Amino acid sequence: MLSTSFEYVLPVIRGIQAGREYYVSMCPVRLLPKLLPLDDREVPAELRTHRLVNRNRIPEITAYILNNPKNYTFSAITASIDADIKFEPIGTEAEGRKIGRLRVPMDAKFTINDGNHRRAAFELALKENPDLGFETIALILFLDIGLEHSQQIFTDLNRYSVDPDTSLNILYDHRDKTANLVRAVIKKVPVFRNLTDTERSTLSTRSGKLFTLSSIYNATSALLVNSQDIELQQQVELAVSYWNAVSSYIPDWELVLQKQVSASEIRQDYLHCHSVALTGLGEVGGSLRSRYPDDWQLRLAGLRQIDWSRSNPDWQGHILSGGGISKSRSSVSWMYGYIKRFVDG
C-alpha cells in the first residue's frame, strides 16, 4: 500500500457523484491510525469539519468489535483528501477505466467526514487483538476543495440520518439475550402474538395493535429481574405463564383479540395496554413470584378489581398529566405500588 516514492497507493474504484469524482477503497485496519490520524486540537466549531469525538463512546464500540470478532459490521468511513492525487486505471475501456490505483502523497491531509468513532475504536481494539489489523474497512474518499465543502459533506451525510425505532432494534437484535427471550415469549402469548407492533414504539391513532415490542421488552425484563440465574428456556416459560395469566384477568385484551372492540378504542379509554401499566405489571409479577411461588397466579385475581379506565381519578397527577400518559420512572414506581395493593393484600 506504500510505494518507494513516498506516497500511498490505494486500490480503488472510481465513481461520479454530483459531477465530481470520488473513490472507494478497502483499507487494512492496521493502517487506519497512520492514514487517518485523529485531530484532538481545540478548534472552534466553525473551523472544524466534523463533530468532536466523544471519548465516552469509544470503549463501547471497541467492546462491540472485540466481543464479536466473527460477525461485527461497520459501514464505510468517509474522508476528504487535500492533495494532488493521481488515478491510474487498469484499462482503457469499460470497467477498466473505473478500477485502478490512486496515488496519494504521504504528506496529504486526510479529513474524516464520517466515522471518527469507528476509526478510534479500531485503534483501541488493535491493541488487544492485533489480528484485526489484517481485516479491512471500506473508505469513501472525496477530493477536498476547502473547509466549507468538507463541512457541507458532514452535514449532507448526517442530514437524513434517523436512528432505528427501539422496537425494530429489539426485533432485529440477535445478540441481546433478552431480545431473543421476549420474541419467544410473544410467539407463545396469544394477545401479544396478534396485537403487538414489532416495528414502532409509538402507535398511531388508527393502529390495530394494543402493544409495542419495546414496552413488552421492558415489562418482561422487569418481570425476570430476579430470574437471571435460570436457563433461558425456563425464563421463557415463566414469562409466558405469567403474561397468559395476566391476560386472563384483563378481559379487554381478549375482546380486542376476538375483534369485538377496536384496539384504538381500548388504547384511548384504558391504561392497561400502555407501557407504564405493562412495566408495573412486570415488576409486580417479579415480586409475586418471589414471595408466593406456589399461589402467585391466584393472587392475580385482584387485577379484576382495578379500574383501568382513564376516568379513574386515582391516575391524575401520578400517571395522567397534562392530558397525556407519563412514562417516567416515578410513574412506573407509582403504578407498581398501586397494582401491588390489589394483588398482595
VEXTIBA-80571 format. One record per residue (C-alpha): residue number from 1; x, y, z. Coordinates in Angstrom, 3 decimals. Example, Ala and Ser with C-alpha at 12.3 -4.5 7.8 and 13.67 -1.06 7.14 Angstrom:
BEGIN
<r><n>1</n><u>12.300</u><v>-4.500</v><w>7.800</w></r>
<r><n>2</n><u>13.670</u><v>-1.060</v><w>7.140</w></r>
end
This chain:
BEGIN
<r><n>1</n><u>0.000</u><v>0.000</v><w>0.000</w></r>
<r><n>2</n><u>3.080</u><v>2.273</v><w>0.350</w></r>
<r><n>3</n><u>5.299</u><v>2.960</v><w>-2.642</w></r>
<r><n>4</n><u>9.014</u><v>3.740</v><w>-2.732</w></r>
<r><n>5</n><u>8.307</u><v>7.326</v><w>-3.867</w></r>
<r><n>6</n><u>6.781</u><v>8.312</v><w>-0.556</w></r>
<r><n>7</n><u>3.157</u><v>8.028</v><w>-1.493</w></r>
<r><n>8</n><u>0.177</u><v>5.887</v><w>-0.638</w></r>
<r><n>9</n><u>-1.025</u><v>3.633</v><w>-3.436</w></r>
<r><n>10</n><u>-4.635</u><v>2.689</v><w>-2.844</w></r>
<r><n>11</n><u>-6.560</u><v>0.141</v><w>-4.908</w></r>
<r><n>12</n><u>-9.814</u><v>1.954</v><w>-5.697</w></r>
<r><n>13</n><u>-12.955</u><v>2.087</v><w>-7.758</w></r>
<r><n>14</n><u>-13.662</u><v>5.493</v><w>-9.260</w></r>
<r><n>15</n><u>-17.175</u><v>6.891</v><w>-9.303</w></r>
<r><n>16</n><u>-19.011</u><v>10.090</v><w>-10.131</w></r>
<r><n>17</n><u>-21.386</u><v>11.826</v><w>-7.715</w></r>
<r><n>18</n><u>-22.878</u><v>15.269</v><w>-8.238</w></r>
<r><n>19</n><u>-20.486</u><v>15.681</v><w>-11.169</w></r>
<r><n>20</n><u>-17.391</u><v>15.099</v><w>-9.032</w></r>
<r><n>21</n><u>-15.034</u><v>12.143</v><w>-8.867</w></r>
<r><n>22</n><u>-14.802</u><v>10.089</v><w>-5.718</w></r>
<r><n>23</n><u>-13.081</u><v>6.814</v><w>-4.881</w></r>
<r><n>24</n><u>-13.915</u><v>3.687</v><w>-2.879</w></r>
<r><n>25</n><u>-11.087</u><v>1.639</v><w>-1.388</w></r>
<r><n>26</n><u>-10.636</u><v>-1.239</v><w>1.071</w></r>
<r><n>27</n><u>-8.248</u><v>-0.124</v><w>3.814</w></r>
<r><n>28</n><u>-6.457</u><v>-2.606</v><w>6.110</w></r>
<r><n>29</n><u>-7.488</u><v>-1.785</v><w>9.674</w></r>
<r><n>30</n><u>-3.859</u><v>-1.651</v><w>10.821</w></r>
<r><n>31</n><u>-3.253</u><v>1.363</v><w>8.542</w></r>
<r><n>32</n><u>-6.180</u><v>3.438</v><w>9.819</w></r>
<r><n>33</n><u>-4.219</u><v>5.188</v><w>12.612</w></r>
<r><n>34</n><u>-1.453</u><v>6.175</v><w>10.176</w></r>
<r><n>35</n><u>-3.644</u><v>7.059</v><w>7.212</w></r>
<r><n>36</n><u>-6.378</u><v>8.847</v><w>9.174</w></r>
<r><n>37</n><u>-4.852</u><v>10.468</v><w>12.288</w></r>
<r><n>38</n><u>-7.332</u><v>11.929</v><w>14.757</w></r>
<r><n>39</n><u>-7.160</u><v>15.671</v><w>15.306</w></r>
<r><n>40</n><u>-7.597</u><v>16.368</v><w>19.042</w></r>
<r><n>41</n><u>-6.793</u><v>20.042</v><w>18.836</w></r>
<r><n>42</n><u>-9.171</u><v>22.507</v><w>20.479</w></r>
<r><n>43</n><u>-10.563</u><v>24.136</v><w>17.352</w></r>
<r><n>44</n><u>-13.679</u><v>26.352</v><w>17.274</w></r>
<r><n>45</n><u>-16.695</u><v>24.580</v><w>15.781</w></r>
<r><n>46</n><u>-16.814</u><v>26.948</v><w>12.807</w></r>
<r><n>47</n><u>-13.299</u><v>25.867</v><w>11.830</w></r>
<r><n>48</n><u>-13.909</u><v>22.123</v><w>12.163</w></r>
<r><n>49</n><u>-15.285</u><v>19.748</v><w>9.547</w></r>
<r><n>50</n><u>-16.991</u><v>17.330</v><w>11.954</w></r>
<r><n>51</n><u>-18.264</u><v>16.950</v><w>15.496</w></r>
<r><n>52</n><u>-15.808</u><v>16.419</v><w>18.328</w></r>
<r><n>53</n><u>-15.011</u><v>12.814</v><w>19.140</w></r>
<r><n>54</n><u>-16.971</u><v>11.686</v><w>22.184</w></r>
<r><n>55</n><u>-14.375</u><v>9.673</v><w>24.086</w></r>
<r><n>56</n><u>-17.077</u><v>8.031</v><w>26.191</w></r>
<r><n>57</n><u>-18.460</u><v>6.265</v><w>23.107</w></r>
<r><n>58</n><u>-15.191</u><v>4.674</v><w>22.028</w></r>
<r><n>59</n><u>-14.911</u><v>1.923</v><w>24.706</w></r>
<r><n>60</n><u>-18.441</u><v>0.752</v><w>23.906</w></r>
<r><n>61</n><u>-17.694</u><v>0.483</v><w>20.181</w></r>
<r><n>62</n><u>-14.354</u><v>-1.173</v><w>20.940</w></r>
<r><n>63</n><u>-16.072</u><v>-3.769</v><w>23.123</w></r>
<r><n>64</n><u>-18.521</u><v>-4.458</v><w>20.287</w></r>
<r><n>65</n><u>-15.602</u><v>-5.225</v><w>17.945</w></r>
<r><n>66</n><u>-13.705</u><v>-7.376</v><w>20.428</w></r>
<r><n>67</n><u>-16.765</u><v>-9.300</v><w>21.619</w></r>
<r><n>68</n><u>-17.943</u><v>-10.080</v><w>18.095</w></r>
<r><n>69</n><u>-14.766</u><v>-10.834</v><w>16.116</w></r>
<r><n>70</n><u>-16.621</u><v>-13.104</v><w>13.681</w></r>
<r><n>71</n><u>-19.697</u><v>-11.001</v><w>12.982</w></r>
<r><n>72</n><u>-19.195</u><v>-7.297</v><w>13.686</w></r>
<r><n>73</n><u>-20.395</u><v>-4.962</v><w>10.931</w></r>
<r><n>74</n><u>-19.405</u><v>-1.381</v><w>10.100</w></r>
<r><n>75</n><u>-20.320</u><v>0.976</v><w>7.303</w></r>
<r><n>76</n><u>-17.657</u><v>2.855</v><w>5.333</w></r>
<r><n>77</n><u>-15.546</u><v>5.674</v><w>6.709</w></r>
<r><n>78</n><u>-15.878</u><v>8.824</v><w>4.609</w></r>
<r><n>79</n><u>-12.921</u><v>11.178</v><w>4.270</w></r>
<r><n>80</n><u>-11.658</u><v>14.068</v><w>2.160</w></r>
<r><n>81</n><u>-8.159</u><v>14.261</v><w>0.673</w></r>
<r><n>82</n><u>-6.400</u><v>17.609</v><w>0.434</w></r>
<r><n>83</n><u>-3.567</u><v>16.883</v><w>-2.033</w></r>
<r><n>84</n><u>-2.679</u><v>16.440</v><w>-5.673</w></r>
<r><n>85</n><u>-3.610</u><v>12.854</v><w>-6.398</w></r>
<r><n>86</n><u>-3.284</u><v>10.676</v><w>-9.470</w></r>
<r><n>87</n><u>-5.654</u><v>7.917</v><w>-10.565</w></r>
<r><n>88</n><u>-4.198</u><v>5.155</v><w>-12.737</w></r>
<r><n>89</n><u>-6.884</u><v>2.963</v><w>-14.333</w></r>
<r><n>90</n><u>-6.047</u><v>-0.649</v><w>-15.079</w></r>
<r><n>91</n><u>-7.565</u><v>-0.411</v><w>-18.552</w></r>
<r><n>92</n><u>-8.808</u><v>1.964</v><w>-21.214</w></r>
<r><n>93</n><u>-12.249</u><v>0.523</v><w>-21.893</w></r>
<r><n>94</n><u>-15.494</u><v>-0.018</v><w>-19.986</w></r>
<r><n>95</n><u>-14.955</u><v>-1.150</v><w>-16.387</w></r>
<r><n>96</n><u>-11.200</u><v>-0.971</v><w>-16.730</w></r>
<r><n>97</n><u>-11.401</u><v>2.814</v><w>-16.665</w></r>
<r><n>98</n><u>-13.180</u><v>2.758</v><w>-13.309</w></r>
<r><n>99</n><u>-10.855</u><v>0.379</v><w>-11.438</w></r>
<r><n>100</n><u>-7.264</u><v>1.208</v><w>-10.662</w></r>
<r><n>101</n><u>-4.719</u><v>2.701</v><w>-8.282</w></r>
<r><n>102</n><u>-4.942</u><v>6.036</v><w>-6.532</w></r>
<r><n>103</n><u>-1.560</u><v>7.628</v><w>-5.821</w></r>
<r><n>104</n><u>-1.695</u><v>9.952</v><w>-2.817</w></r>
<r><n>105</n><u>1.347</u><v>11.860</v><w>-1.465</w></r>
<r><n>106</n><u>2.272</u><v>10.812</v><w>2.064</w></r>
<r><n>107</n><u>2.036</u><v>14.422</v><w>3.213</w></r>
<r><n>108</n><u>-1.581</u><v>14.603</v><w>2.058</w></r>
<r><n>109</n><u>-4.112</u><v>15.728</v><w>4.630</w></r>
<r><n>110</n><u>-6.977</u><v>13.302</v><w>5.215</w></r>
<r><n>111</n><u>-10.037</u><v>14.690</v><w>6.979</w></r>
<r><n>112</n><u>-12.641</u><v>12.257</v><w>8.268</w></r>
<r><n>113</n><u>-16.123</u><v>13.469</v><w>7.403</w></r>
<r><n>114</n><u>-17.930</u><v>10.486</v><w>8.893</w></r>
<r><n>115</n><u>-16.522</u><v>7.635</v><w>11.002</w></r>
<r><n>116</n><u>-14.241</u><v>9.204</v><w>13.623</w></r>
<r><n>117</n><u>-15.597</u><v>6.980</v><w>16.389</w></r>
<r><n>118</n><u>-15.254</u><v>3.805</v><w>14.300</w></r>
<r><n>119</n><u>-11.676</u><v>4.683</v><w>13.430</w></r>
<r><n>120</n><u>-10.787</u><v>5.462</v><w>17.076</w></r>
<r><n>121</n><u>-12.421</u><v>2.236</v><w>18.289</w></r>
<r><n>122</n><u>-10.437</u><v>0.169</v><w>15.793</w></r>
<r><n>123</n><u>-7.189</u><v>1.725</v><w>17.003</w></r>
<r><n>124</n><u>-8.053</u><v>0.757</v><w>20.585</w></r>
<r><n>125</n><u>-9.215</u><v>-2.731</v><w>19.567</w></r>
<r><n>126</n><u>-5.957</u><v>-3.355</v><w>17.693</w></r>
<r><n>127</n><u>-4.030</u><v>-3.083</v><w>20.949</w></r>
<r><n>128</n><u>-5.933</u><v>-6.082</v><w>22.340</w></r>
<r><n>129</n><u>-6.355</u><v>-8.043</v><w>19.126</w></r>
<r><n>130</n><u>-3.614</u><v>-7.255</v><w>16.565</w></r>
<r><n>131</n><u>-5.088</u><v>-9.824</v><w>14.149</w></r>
<r><n>132</n><u>-7.835</u><v>-7.298</v><w>13.391</w></r>
<r><n>133</n><u>-5.197</u><v>-5.344</v><w>11.511</w></r>
<r><n>134</n><u>-5.409</u><v>-7.737</v><w>8.574</w></r>
<r><n>135</n><u>-9.122</u><v>-7.087</v><w>8.107</w></r>
<r><n>136</n><u>-10.417</u><v>-4.197</v><w>6.038</w></r>
<r><n>137</n><u>-12.950</u><v>-1.406</v><w>6.201</w></r>
<r><n>138</n><u>-14.323</u><v>0.499</v><w>3.243</w></r>
<r><n>139</n><u>-13.116</u><v>4.048</v><w>2.642</w></r>
<r><n>140</n><u>-15.040</u><v>6.565</v><w>0.578</w></r>
<r><n>141</n><u>-12.658</u><v>9.318</v><w>-0.489</w></r>
<r><n>142</n><u>-13.632</u><v>12.730</v><w>-1.829</w></r>
<r><n>143</n><u>-11.294</u><v>15.410</v><w>-3.136</w></r>
<r><n>144</n><u>-11.192</u><v>18.219</v><w>-0.584</w></r>
<r><n>145</n><u>-11.875</u><v>21.650</v><w>-2.013</w></r>
<r><n>146</n><u>-11.783</u><v>23.556</v><w>1.242</w></r>
<r><n>147</n><u>-13.297</u><v>23.876</v><w>4.706</w></r>
<r><n>148</n><u>-16.731</u><v>24.928</v><w>3.509</w></r>
<r><n>149</n><u>-17.082</u><v>21.921</v><w>1.227</w></r>
<r><n>150</n><u>-15.887</u><v>19.498</v><w>3.931</w></r>
<r><n>151</n><u>-18.370</u><v>20.940</v><w>6.404</w></r>
<r><n>152</n><u>-21.112</u><v>20.552</v><w>3.813</w></r>
<r><n>153</n><u>-20.158</u><v>16.876</v><w>3.299</w></r>
<r><n>154</n><u>-20.551</u><v>16.296</v><w>7.043</w></r>
<r><n>155</n><u>-23.957</u><v>17.990</v><w>7.061</w></r>
<r><n>156</n><u>-25.183</u><v>16.136</v><w>3.994</w></r>
<r><n>157</n><u>-24.049</u><v>12.746</v><w>5.309</w></r>
<r><n>158</n><u>-25.979</u><v>13.289</v><w>8.551</w></r>
<r><n>159</n><u>-28.914</u><v>15.284</v><w>7.172</w></r>
<r><n>160</n><u>-31.297</u><v>12.353</v><w>6.777</w></r>
<r><n>161</n><u>-29.815</u><v>10.027</v><w>9.375</w></r>
<r><n>162</n><u>-32.546</u><v>8.562</v><w>11.596</w></r>
<r><n>163</n><u>-31.943</u><v>6.126</v><w>14.433</w></r>
<r><n>164</n><u>-33.945</u><v>2.891</v><w>14.061</w></r>
<r><n>165</n><u>-37.014</u><v>2.632</v><w>16.275</w></r>
<r><n>166</n><u>-36.377</u><v>0.892</v><w>19.593</w></r>
<r><n>167</n><u>-38.908</u><v>-1.837</v><w>18.780</w></r>
<r><n>168</n><u>-37.273</u><v>-2.553</v><w>15.434</w></r>
<r><n>169</n><u>-33.854</u><v>-2.744</v><w>17.098</w></r>
<r><n>170</n><u>-35.206</u><v>-5.339</v><w>19.522</w></r>
<r><n>171</n><u>-36.795</u><v>-7.285</v><w>16.674</w></r>
<r><n>172</n><u>-33.528</u><v>-7.472</v><w>14.722</w></r>
<r><n>173</n><u>-31.059</u><v>-7.837</v><w>17.623</w></r>
<r><n>174</n><u>-29.964</u><v>-11.478</v><w>17.897</w></r>
<r><n>175</n><u>-27.063</u><v>-10.772</v><w>20.277</w></r>
<r><n>176</n><u>-29.261</u><v>-9.450</v><w>23.090</w></r>
<r><n>177</n><u>-30.428</u><v>-12.454</v><w>25.129</w></r>
<r><n>178</n><u>-33.405</u><v>-10.534</v><w>26.487</w></r>
<r><n>179</n><u>-34.496</u><v>-9.581</v><w>22.962</w></r>
<r><n>180</n><u>-34.351</u><v>-13.243</v><w>21.931</w></r>
<r><n>181</n><u>-36.313</u><v>-14.197</v><w>25.034</w></r>
<r><n>182</n><u>-39.009</u><v>-11.565</v><w>24.514</w></r>
<r><n>183</n><u>-39.529</u><v>-12.532</v><w>20.872</w></r>
<r><n>184</n><u>-40.002</u><v>-16.148</v><w>22.008</w></r>
<r><n>185</n><u>-42.476</u><v>-15.062</v><w>24.690</w></r>
<r><n>186</n><u>-44.538</u><v>-13.020</v><w>22.252</w></r>
<r><n>187</n><u>-44.982</u><v>-16.039</v><w>19.993</w></r>
<r><n>188</n><u>-46.472</u><v>-18.047</v><w>22.879</w></r>
<r><n>189</n><u>-48.815</u><v>-15.442</v><w>24.396</w></r>
<r><n>190</n><u>-51.855</u><v>-15.079</v><w>22.075</w></r>
<r><n>191</n><u>-52.669</u><v>-11.444</v><w>22.894</w></r>
<r><n>192</n><u>-49.032</u><v>-10.457</v><w>22.360</w></r>
<r><n>193</n><u>-48.595</u><v>-12.560</v><w>19.223</w></r>
<r><n>194</n><u>-51.551</u><v>-10.946</v><w>17.473</w></r>
<r><n>195</n><u>-51.668</u><v>-7.470</v><w>18.979</w></r>
<r><n>196</n><u>-48.025</u><v>-6.324</v><w>19.165</w></r>
<r><n>197</n><u>-46.437</u><v>-3.846</v><w>16.770</w></r>
<r><n>198</n><u>-42.859</u><v>-5.034</v><w>16.334</w></r>
<r><n>199</n><u>-41.651</u><v>-2.026</v><w>14.328</w></r>
<r><n>200</n><u>-42.865</u><v>1.050</v><w>16.185</w></r>
<r><n>201</n><u>-42.584</u><v>2.165</v><w>19.796</w></r>
<r><n>202</n><u>-45.392</u><v>4.690</v><w>19.368</w></r>
<r><n>203</n><u>-48.716</u><v>3.516</v><w>17.971</w></r>
<r><n>204</n><u>-50.698</u><v>5.666</v><w>15.591</w></r>
<r><n>205</n><u>-54.285</u><v>6.541</v><w>16.419</w></r>
<r><n>206</n><u>-55.612</u><v>4.066</v><w>13.861</w></r>
<r><n>207</n><u>-53.264</u><v>1.206</v><w>14.691</w></r>
<r><n>208</n><u>-54.913</u><v>-2.166</v><w>15.155</w></r>
<r><n>209</n><u>-52.325</u><v>-3.145</v><w>17.771</w></r>
<r><n>210</n><u>-52.505</u><v>-2.840</v><w>21.551</w></r>
<r><n>211</n><u>-48.838</u><v>-3.193</v><w>22.481</w></r>
<r><n>212</n><u>-45.365</u><v>-2.335</v><w>21.231</w></r>
<r><n>213</n><u>-42.402</u><v>-4.685</v><w>21.256</w></r>
<r><n>214</n><u>-40.373</u><v>-2.192</v><w>23.266</w></r>
<r><n>215</n><u>-42.995</u><v>-1.974</v><w>26.034</w></r>
<r><n>216</n><u>-43.216</u><v>-5.775</v><w>26.307</w></r>
<r><n>217</n><u>-39.401</u><v>-5.922</v><w>26.370</w></r>
<r><n>218</n><u>-39.266</u><v>-3.504</v><w>29.313</w></r>
<r><n>219</n><u>-42.127</u><v>-5.227</v><w>31.151</w></r>
<r><n>220</n><u>-40.667</u><v>-8.707</v><w>30.708</w></r>
<r><n>221</n><u>-37.227</u><v>-7.506</v><w>31.788</w></r>
<r><n>222</n><u>-38.843</u><v>-6.191</v><w>34.985</w></r>
<r><n>223</n><u>-40.656</u><v>-9.495</v><w>35.495</w></r>
<r><n>224</n><u>-37.461</u><v>-11.548</v><w>35.197</w></r>
<r><n>225</n><u>-35.084</u><v>-9.253</v><w>37.052</w></r>
<r><n>226</n><u>-34.661</u><v>-11.858</v><w>39.821</w></r>
<r><n>227</n><u>-34.609</u><v>-14.871</v><w>37.490</w></r>
<r><n>228</n><u>-31.389</u><v>-14.293</v><w>35.575</w></r>
<r><n>229</n><u>-29.694</u><v>-17.352</v><w>37.062</w></r>
<r><n>230</n><u>-32.077</u><v>-19.877</v><w>35.467</w></r>
<r><n>231</n><u>-31.893</u><v>-21.305</v><w>31.947</w></r>
<r><n>232</n><u>-33.209</u><v>-19.199</v><w>29.085</w></r>
<r><n>233</n><u>-35.982</u><v>-21.666</v><w>28.231</w></r>
<r><n>234</n><u>-37.145</u><v>-21.644</v><w>31.849</w></r>
<r><n>235</n><u>-37.268</u><v>-17.854</v><w>31.750</w></r>
<r><n>236</n><u>-39.382</u><v>-18.026</v><w>28.606</w></r>
<r><n>237</n><u>-41.792</u><v>-20.481</v><w>30.214</w></r>
<r><n>238</n><u>-42.002</u><v>-18.366</v><w>33.365</w></r>
<r><n>239</n><u>-42.789</u><v>-15.215</v><w>31.379</w></r>
<r><n>240</n><u>-45.318</u><v>-16.980</v><w>29.140</w></r>
<r><n>241</n><u>-47.203</u><v>-18.405</v><w>32.131</w></r>
<r><n>242</n><u>-47.259</u><v>-15.001</v><w>33.819</w></r>
<r><n>243</n><u>-48.460</u><v>-12.961</v><w>30.851</w></r>
<r><n>244</n><u>-51.078</u><v>-15.541</v><w>29.904</w></r>
<r><n>245</n><u>-52.357</u><v>-15.402</v><w>33.487</w></r>
<r><n>246</n><u>-52.428</u><v>-11.588</v><w>33.425</w></r>
<r><n>247</n><u>-54.331</u><v>-11.553</v><w>30.132</w></r>
<r><n>248</n><u>-56.999</u><v>-13.828</v><w>31.631</w></r>
<r><n>249</n><u>-57.707</u><v>-11.135</v><w>34.245</w></r>
<r><n>250</n><u>-57.815</u><v>-8.231</v><w>31.774</w></r>
<r><n>251</n><u>-60.794</u><v>-9.166</v><w>29.557</w></r>
<r><n>252</n><u>-60.421</u><v>-6.060</v><w>27.367</w></r>
<r><n>253</n><u>-57.344</u><v>-7.631</v><w>25.755</w></r>
<r><n>254</n><u>-59.343</u><v>-10.704</v><w>24.796</w></r>
<r><n>255</n><u>-62.148</u><v>-8.536</v><w>23.373</w></r>
<r><n>256</n><u>-59.656</u><v>-6.882</v><w>21.003</w></r>
<r><n>257</n><u>-58.165</u><v>-10.263</v><w>20.123</w></r>
<r><n>258</n><u>-61.645</u><v>-11.532</v><w>19.177</w></r>
<r><n>259</n><u>-62.274</u><v>-8.309</v><w>17.210</w></r>
<r><n>260</n><u>-65.262</u><v>-7.446</v><w>19.370</w></r>
<r><n>261</n><u>-63.829</u><v>-3.991</v><w>20.046</w></r>
<r><n>262</n><u>-61.153</u><v>-1.954</v><w>18.282</w></r>
<r><n>263</n><u>-57.624</u><v>-1.642</v><w>19.620</w></r>
<r><n>264</n><u>-57.687</u><v>2.134</v><w>19.164</w></r>
<r><n>265</n><u>-60.791</u><v>2.409</v><w>21.330</w></r>
<r><n>266</n><u>-59.222</u><v>0.391</v><w>24.146</w></r>
<r><n>267</n><u>-55.959</u><v>2.362</v><w>23.972</w></r>
<r><n>268</n><u>-57.877</u><v>5.616</v><w>24.104</w></r>
<r><n>269</n><u>-60.102</u><v>4.680</v><w>27.048</w></r>
<r><n>270</n><u>-57.925</u><v>2.395</v><w>29.197</w></r>
<r><n>271</n><u>-54.391</u><v>2.315</v><w>30.590</w></r>
<r><n>272</n><u>-53.694</u><v>-1.421</v><w>30.964</w></r>
<r><n>273</n><u>-52.173</u><v>-1.757</v><w>27.488</w></r>
<r><n>274</n><u>-49.787</u><v>1.194</v><w>27.802</w></r>
<r><n>275</n><u>-46.107</u><v>0.837</v><w>28.668</w></r>
<r><n>276</n><u>-46.362</u><v>2.340</v><w>32.161</w></r>
<r><n>277</n><u>-49.003</u><v>-0.251</v><w>33.129</w></r>
<r><n>278</n><u>-47.192</u><v>-3.163</v><w>31.459</w></r>
<r><n>279</n><u>-43.928</u><v>-2.365</v><w>33.228</w></r>
<r><n>280</n><u>-45.795</u><v>-2.002</v><w>36.510</w></r>
<r><n>281</n><u>-47.394</u><v>-5.393</v><w>35.914</w></r>
<r><n>282</n><u>-43.986</u><v>-6.860</v><w>35.134</w></r>
<r><n>283</n><u>-42.494</u><v>-5.551</v><w>38.382</w></r>
<r><n>284</n><u>-45.478</u><v>-6.824</v><w>40.353</w></r>
<r><n>285</n><u>-45.072</u><v>-10.236</v><w>38.719</w></r>
<r><n>286</n><u>-41.421</u><v>-10.424</v><w>39.724</w></r>
<r><n>287</n><u>-42.347</u><v>-9.613</v><w>43.314</w></r>
<r><n>288</n><u>-45.276</u><v>-12.056</v><w>43.464</w></r>
<r><n>289</n><u>-43.346</u><v>-14.979</v><w>42.052</w></r>
<r><n>290</n><u>-40.536</u><v>-14.440</v><w>44.538</w></r>
<r><n>291</n><u>-42.793</u><v>-14.098</v><w>47.577</w></r>
<r><n>292</n><u>-45.545</u><v>-16.539</v><w>46.625</w></r>
<r><n>293</n><u>-44.014</u><v>-19.183</v><w>44.327</w></r>
<r><n>294</n><u>-46.936</u><v>-21.587</v><w>44.843</w></r>
<r><n>295</n><u>-50.016</u><v>-19.368</v><w>44.589</w></r>
<r><n>296</n><u>-48.908</u><v>-16.236</v><w>42.727</w></r>
<r><n>297</n><u>-51.450</u><v>-16.918</v><w>39.971</w></r>
<r><n>298</n><u>-54.409</u><v>-16.898</v><w>42.381</w></r>
<r><n>299</n><u>-53.345</u><v>-13.512</v><w>43.694</w></r>
<r><n>300</n><u>-53.554</u><v>-12.037</v><w>40.202</w></r>
<r><n>301</n><u>-57.344</u><v>-12.269</v><w>40.509</w></r>
<r><n>302</n><u>-57.099</u><v>-8.905</v><w>42.242</w></r>
<r><n>303</n><u>-56.372</u><v>-7.315</v><w>38.853</w></r>
<r><n>304</n><u>-60.109</u><v>-7.564</v><w>38.133</w></r>
<r><n>305</n><u>-60.736</u><v>-5.014</v><w>40.863</w></r>
<r><n>306</n><u>-58.640</u><v>-2.295</v><w>39.217</w></r>
<r><n>307</n><u>-60.457</u><v>0.442</v><w>37.346</w></r>
<r><n>308</n><u>-58.159</u><v>0.751</v><w>34.323</w></r>
<r><n>309</n><u>-60.259</u><v>3.445</v><w>32.622</w></r>
<r><n>310</n><u>-58.726</u><v>6.862</v><w>32.052</w></r>
<r><n>311</n><u>-61.577</u><v>8.366</v><w>34.033</w></r>
<r><n>312</n><u>-60.279</u><v>6.755</v><w>37.220</w></r>
<r><n>313</n><u>-59.351</u><v>9.770</v><w>39.399</w></r>
<r><n>314</n><u>-56.519</u><v>7.764</v><w>41.003</w></r>
<r><n>315</n><u>-54.396</u><v>8.260</v><w>37.870</w></r>
<r><n>316</n><u>-54.429</u><v>12.049</v><w>37.979</w></r>
<r><n>317</n><u>-51.104</u><v>13.575</v><w>38.931</w></r>
<r><n>318</n><u>-49.421</u><v>10.172</v><w>39.000</w></r>
<r><n>319</n><u>-49.985</u><v>8.559</v><w>35.604</w></r>
<r><n>320</n><u>-52.011</u><v>11.190</v><w>33.757</w></r>
<r><n>321</n><u>-50.513</u><v>14.636</v><w>33.455</w></r>
<r><n>322</n><u>-51.490</u><v>17.399</v><w>31.083</w></r>
<r><n>323</n><u>-53.818</u><v>15.059</v><w>29.218</w></r>
<r><n>324</n><u>-51.024</u><v>12.577</v><w>28.436</w></r>
<r><n>325</n><u>-49.730</u><v>9.343</v><w>29.931</w></r>
<r><n>326</n><u>-46.441</u><v>9.665</v><w>31.787</w></r>
<r><n>327</n><u>-43.712</u><v>7.087</v><w>31.113</w></r>
<r><n>328</n><u>-41.329</u><v>8.351</v><w>33.777</w></r>
<r><n>329</n><u>-39.588</u><v>6.083</v><w>36.277</w></r>
<r><n>330</n><u>-41.582</u><v>7.693</v><w>39.103</w></r>
<r><n>331</n><u>-44.859</u><v>6.933</v><w>37.308</w></r>
<r><n>332</n><u>-43.831</u><v>3.291</v><w>36.834</w></r>
<r><n>333</n><u>-42.931</u><v>3.058</v><w>40.531</w></r>
<r><n>334</n><u>-46.268</u><v>4.551</v><w>41.499</w></r>
<r><n>335</n><u>-48.098</u><v>2.123</v><w>39.179</w></r>
<r><n>336</n><u>-46.221</u><v>-0.805</v><w>40.717</w></r>
<r><n>337</n><u>-47.301</u><v>0.229</v><w>44.201</w></r>
<r><n>338</n><u>-50.872</u><v>0.796</v><w>43.058</w></r>
<r><n>339</n><u>-51.250</u><v>-2.623</v><w>41.400</w></r>
<r><n>340</n><u>-49.494</u><v>-4.321</v><w>44.311</w></r>
<r><n>341</n><u>-52.226</u><v>-3.172</v><w>46.733</w></r>
<r><n>342</n><u>-54.797</u><v>-5.172</v><w>44.748</w></r>
<r><n>343</n><u>-52.854</u><v>-8.404</v><w>44.361</w></r>
<r><n>344</n><u>-50.722</u><v>-8.544</v><w>47.504</w></r>
<r><n>345</n><u>-53.167</u><v>-7.559</v><w>50.190</w></r>
end
